[in-house]
């Protein structure tokens, strides 16, 4: 049977990442964890451009095949699992023939979908990745002292990228009402909600920056970071956990990730912010 070494490689990266999280919790220094998480996100997103959407999506589905099939016989199905034509939607070959139904729909929609849909996905991935990276650069280098002008310029680029990525995300989500494997209208509204959490916190960060309130600006940018991390990483991690637990209930696992990942990310970021030293919460402007 086929061994998906690329998926095993992702598991290895995630294991290292988990160790960095434990170290971060113990030392109160989360930058190694954050940096490694950003690097993995870049690696995963780059695959869509290097390998093409179908292959990248098949690899993405392969990450969940292992967990969603735990405890099941090879040909044993479940309401939240489905099969795809020629089993092409996975990198595991014939090892797994049942896959998360949302994954099968995801693969088919971008294998056989119109060019506009495919281009919107490429644009969403590109612009959101740029915004995700620049967000961490901005947090690591606050706009103080001689870096103030550069911080502002980079902030404009970051916000423009986020705006473009969000427009593409909302456009794509507007088509989900007819995709029952995602959850139909509940999925569409959930993705709208996710975009609102991400973009809304960023807008608040921009507004407070323009008003000169540095403490509020950093507070909102940390919340924005939480929303971004929630929408990308918590979304995916939650599926690993809820997928096998809720496979007897079609779409429930995915809908939980869609609706709760971004706000949960904000709550976690806020808790970390409140525990951080005061100087990290509100850096003082140095002339």
C-alpha positions, 0 to 999 in steps of 0.5 A: 500500500502507498505510504504518503511520505509528504503527510508523514513529513507534515506530521513530523513538523507538527510534532516539532511545533507542539514541542515549541508550544510546550516550551513557549508555555513554560518560558512565556516566549512564544516567538519560536512557536509563532515563527515555526507555525508561520513557516509551516503555513507558508510551506503548505500554502506554497504547495498550491502554486508549486503542485497545483490545486488538485494535488495540494488539496489531495495532500491536505485531505490525506492529513485527515484521512488517517484520523477520520478512519481511525477504528474503521475497517478499510471499506467501512463508511460513516455519514461524514465520510465519502468516496471520490472518483478513482480515489484520486482525492488522496495521496494515500493510494488505496490505503484509505477509500473513505475521506471526509465528505467536505474534502471530497467536495473541496477536491471536486469543486477545484478540479472541475470548477470554473477558472474564476473559482480557481483563480479566486482561491489562488488569490485568497491564498497568496494575499492572506499568506502575505498578510499573515507573514507581515502581521508577525513582522509588525508585531515583532517590530512595533512602530517605535523610534526610527522604525515608525515610518517603515512600520506604517508603510508595511502596515498599509501593504499588510492591510491591502493584502488582507483586504484583497484576500478577504474579498476573495474569501467572501466571494468563494464563501458566497457559493457554499450555500449549494454545497451540502457537504460543507453545510450549505447556508450554515457554512456560507454564513459561518465563513462570512462570520470568520471573515468578519472576525478577521477583518473587523479586528484588523480595521479596529487596529487600523483605526486606533493606529490612526488615532494615535492610541498605541496601547489600543492599536497593539491590543487590536492587532494582537486580537487580529493575530488571534483571529488569523491564527484561529482561521488558519491553524485552529480551523485545521487542528479542530478538524483533526479532533472533531473529525473522528469524534463526529463522523456519524454526523455529516458536516458537524465537524466542519461547521464547528471549525468554520464558526468557532475557530476565529473567535476562539483564536481571539479569546486565546490571543487576548488571554496571552496578551493579558498575561504578557508584561505591560511593556509588551502590551503597550510599547512607548513611542521613542523619539 
